[in-house]
Amino acid sequence: MATIRALVPTQLERRMKTPAFGRRALLAGFGIGALGALTGCRAEGFAPSAVPNGNIGSNLNIYTWGDYSDPANLEEFGRQGVQVQTDSFASNEELIAKLGATRGTSGYDIVVPTSTYLTLMSKNGLLEKLDLGKIPNLANLDPEFQDSIADPQNAYAVCKNWGTTGFLYDSTVINRPMNSWADFLEAAQNEASNNVSLLEDPAEIAVIYLAAKGYDPLSTDPKIVAECADYLTNQLAPHVRAFSSTPQNFIIQGSMTLVHAFNGDARRGYLEAENPERWKWVFPTPTANRWMDTWAIPVGVQHPDAAYAFINFMLQPDQALKDVDYIGYSTGLTGQRELAEAAGLKMLDVLFPPAEILDRLVSLEITEASGAWVDMYGAMQAKAGA
């Protein structure tokens, strides 16, 4: 297997040793800490996937983001006589490093990479090619979240959750309309100065400037990359107070004025805030990242039938809706908004962006600029609050 050097520049490798680096770290600490095993008795008549005789085995080991599945779903699946063990990682780089180092002996049956990394992972022999005949509930997934550029025909992965990026602002401090990334940059250096939080994600931060200036978020032009890095490091960073993978906490605490966030985290913070009416959420123009996390099966899987059964189980509408309610992100199933409305879930326009917003989103990729964004992120941390 080829060495995956492009994903782990030296500076990123150093930061991977610190807590909470990476998208949606949530409750995950670094290392591989067990979140617990859920067991139960076998239920009759349960056929979770196209597995011969319905025999899916007795163990399932999942490597995923921290606190990223509704425990009720894990418990229900465990009642089929399967012991479900979940371990957590805090970044895609950590996941890839683990799979690359173990070379098929990780012991995991399911992993949850972000789609951005699927092409590189599959080309480097880290993932099994899927037998879609064992996932009949794939038919429940909206075509919008199937057959992606990163994974044509769902060869290696299936959508678990998806979301996008934007920002929340305190309208009692910023009392003018905010609609764009250009508005974000202006407010960050004025009304919100020293009360700005950015995500712990170098590429997401780069998009703020690239989109504000009308550049392609996937640009690798050296001049544009250098211009972006210079502005964000020297103009924006001195006004930034925090970099955080849990931005919802700032909303709940009311401790920031301008918060860069993923839509599901923003919604969760808003719903738990003491004075939610002060906060305004923005799907900024002209564009933002639309990310997708996926269910995938690593090379060397020890319990493939259980893996397929679980993925198929999670593509059932009832199970998927539980995950939406628990983690706050859509799972991409057809008709899920209607089910969420019937279940009484709130702020559905944040959870399910309308078509006109979806149409202007892009999916970030690993490019020749990725290393520069990592270096920029380190420089911004050094300058933050200066």
N, C-alpha and C positions, 0 to 999 in steps of 0.2 A: 504494500500500500504506500502511496506517495506521502511524503511529509506535508502536513498542512501548515505551512509557514505563514501564508498570507493572513491567516486569521489571528495570529498572536504576535504582533509586533512587540519589541522589548518593553516598551512603556506599558502596553496593555497587559503583558504577562506580569509585570510588577503589581499593577492595580488589581489583577485577578486575585491577589492574596489578601485584599482588604474587603471588609464586609460590605454587603449591599451594592456591589457593582453589578450593573446589568439591569435590563428592563424588568419592571415589576418584581423586584426581589421580594417584596411583601414581607412575610414572616421568615423567609429562608435565611439561615445562617450559612456561612461557608463550610465546606466539607460535605460529607455525605451522611447526614444524620437521619436516622429512621424516624418517620412520623408515626409509626405504629402499624400493627397488623389487625385486619378486620376479618373475622371468621364467622361462619354460620353453618346451618344445616342445609342440606340439599333440598331445593324446592322441586316439586313435580311439575312437569309440563312446560318447563322453561327451555326454549330453543334460541339462545342468543345469537347464534350465527350458523352458517352452513358447515357445521362440523359433523363428521360421521358419527351417528348414534348419539349426538348431543354430548359426547364425552369430552370435556374441556380440561380435565386434569384438576389438580388440587392447589396449584400455586400460581401467582402472578406477581411479578416484580416490576414496578413502574418508577422511572426516573423523570422527575418533572419539576416545574417551578414550585416554590413553597406555597402551601395552602391554596392550591389551584384546582381542586375538585371538591365538590360537595361531599362531605363524609357520608351523608345519607346514601348517595349513589354507590360509594365503595362498599358500604355495609350491605346494601341490597344485593349487589353482585356477589359479595362474599357468602350470601345465603345459598348460593349454588354449590357450596362445599369448597369454594376457592379461598385460600388465604392470600389476601392482597397486601403487599408490602410496598409502601411508597417512600422513596428517598428524594431529597430535594437538591437542586443546583440553583445558582444565583445568576448565571449568565450562559448564553449559548456557547461562549468560549470554554467555559468549564465543562459543559456537556461534551463538546467535541474533544477536548483534551482527555477526558475520561475514556471515551470510546476509542480514540486513537491509541492510547497507551495500553488498553487491555486487548485490542485486536481480536474482538469476537468472544472474549471471556469475561465481559463485564458482569454477567449474571442478570442483566435487565431484559425484560420482554417487550416493554413499551418505553419509548422516549418521546419528549415533547419539544422538538426544535421549532424555532421560528422559520417560516417559509423562506426567508432571505438566505438561509444557510443550506437549503435542501440540495441545490445543484452541487455545491462543493462536497457535501457529505456523501451524496450518492456516488459521485465520481471517484471519491477516495475510499469506496468500499465500506462505509460505515453503516449503511442501511440495507435491509432486505427489500427486494422488489415485492410489492403487495400482490396477493391473490384476491382480487376484488370480488370473486365469486363467494368468498367467505365473509363479505361485508355487504349483504343485501340491503341493509338500511342506508347505504350510501345514496340510494334513490331519494331519501328524505332531505338530502342536502341541496340547498339552492344552487342552481347552476353557476351563479355568480361566484361561488366559493369552491368550484370544482375546476379541474383542468387548468391550473395556473401556469404562468410562464415559467416559474421556478420548478414546477413539477407537472409536466404535461400528462394528461390522462390519469392523474392521481397514481402515478407509477410507484411512488415511495411513501406517500403520506396522505392524510385526510384531515380536513379542517377540524380543529378543536374549538378555538375561539378566535375572534378577530376584533380589531378596534382601530381607532385612528387617534391623531394627536391634535391638540388645540391648547387653549388656555382659559383660565378663570381669572376674573379681576374683581376687586372690591369696588363696587360702584359708589360707595360713600366717599372714597378717596379719588377715584378716577371717574369724574362725572361727565364724560363725553363719550359718544359712541365709539366702540372698539370692534372692528370687523376684520382686520388684516394683520399679517405678520409685521408690516410696516408700522401699524398702530402699536403693536407689542413693543417693538424696538424703541419707538418714541416715548411711550409711557415708562418703559424700564429705566430710561435715562432722565426722567423728569419726575412725575408724581410718585412713581413706585420705587425710585432710587433707594437702594439698600434694603428693599423689601421684595426682592425678586427671587423666585425659585425656578431652577431649570432641572430638567430630567437628567439622570445619570446616564446619558446616552449620547456619545459624540456625534453620530450621524443625525440624530433628531435635532440636536442643537444647531448643526450646520444648516439644516433645512430652513430654520428661522430666517437667516440672512439670505440664503440663496433664493428662497421664495419671495422675500420682501423686495429683492432687487430684480425679480423677473428672470432669474437664471434657472436652468434645469436643475432640480435637486440631485440628479444623478451625474451632474457635470464632473468631468475629470480634467478640464482645462487647467493647466498649472497656474495661469494668471488668475483665474476665477477662484481656484482653491486658495491661493495665497492671499488674495483680497479678502475672502471670507474669513480666513483664520486670523488675519490682522485685525479686522473690524471687531470680531467677536472677542478676541483676546484683549485688545487695547481700548475699545470703546464700550462694549457691553459688560465684560467681566467685572470691572470695578464697581458696578452697580448691583451685582449679584450677591445675595446673602447665602444662598444654599444651593446644593445640587442634591436631589433626592429622588429615590425610586418609590417613595410613598408620599406623593404630593398631597393626597387627600388629608393627611394629618394637619397640614398648614391651613386647610379650609376649615376643618373641625375646630382647630385652636384659634383661628382668626389671626394668625401671626404673620401673614404675608399679605401683600397687596396685589401681586401679579404672579400667577402660578402656571407654569408650563406643565401640562399633564396629558395623560391618556384619557379618553372619554369615560371609560368605566370607572377609573379612579376618581375623576372629577365628580361624576354622579354620586359615587359613594360618599365623598366628602361633603357634597352639598346636602345629601339626605341626612347626614349626621350632624351638620352644623347647627349651632344654637340660633344663629340669625341667618338662615339660608337666603333670605330675600336680598341681602346685600351683595351676593355673588352673582355674576353674569358669566355664562359659558359661551365661548366663541369657537365655531368651526372656521378657522381663519382662511381668508383668501390670500393668494390665488390657489394654493394647493397645500397638501400635508401628506404625511405617510399613512398608508393603510397597511397595517401589519396583520399577519395571520399566524397563529400558533397551530401546530399540527400533531396528530397522533402518528407515530411512525414505529416501525419494528426494527431494532438493530440487528446487524449481522451477529450470529451466534446465539440467537434467541433460544431459550431452553424450554419455554412453554408456549409454543406458537398458537395452539388451539385456544388457550385461555386469552392470549393477546388479541386474536381476531374476535373472539366472543365479546371481550370487553369493549373494543372499539365499536363493534356493531351495537352493543347494548347502549353505549353513550350517544348513538345516533338515533335513538328513539325519542320522540317528542317530549314525553314526561321527564325522562332523565336529563335531556338537554335543557329543559326549562329550569330544573332544579339548579343546574350549574349556572345558568344565567342569573338566577336570583342570588346565588351564593357568592359568585365572584364578580358579577356586574358586567359581563361581556357577552355579546351574542355568540351563539355557536354556529350560526349560518344556516339553520334548518329553514326550509320553506314554511311560511305561515307562522313563524315564531313570534312576530310582533302581535298578531291576533291572540295567540295563546297568552302572551305576557299581559295584554290588556285584560283578558278574561280573568287572569290571576290577580289583577290589581297592582301590578308592578308600576312604579312611578317614574317620571321623567323619561319616557320612552323615546322622545325625540333626540335625547342625548345618547341613549343606548342604540337606537336604530336611526342613523342619519338618513335623511331623505335622498332620493335619487340624484337630485341636482348637486348635492354635496359629494356623494359617492363618485359621481362622474368626473369630478375634478381632482380626486385623490390619486396618488402614485404609490407604488410599492418600492421601498428602498432595496438596493442590492449591494452586495460586496463589490467594490470597484477599486480602481487604482488609487482613488482618493481616500480609501478607508483608513490607511495608515496615517495620513495627514490629519484626519479628523481626530484620531486617537491622540496624536501629538498636541493638537490644538486644545483638546479637552484638558490635558495636563497643564498646559500653559494658562488656560482660563482659571483652573483651580488655584494656581499660584497668584493670579491677579485679583481674584474675587474679593470684593470688599475693600480693595486698596484705596 
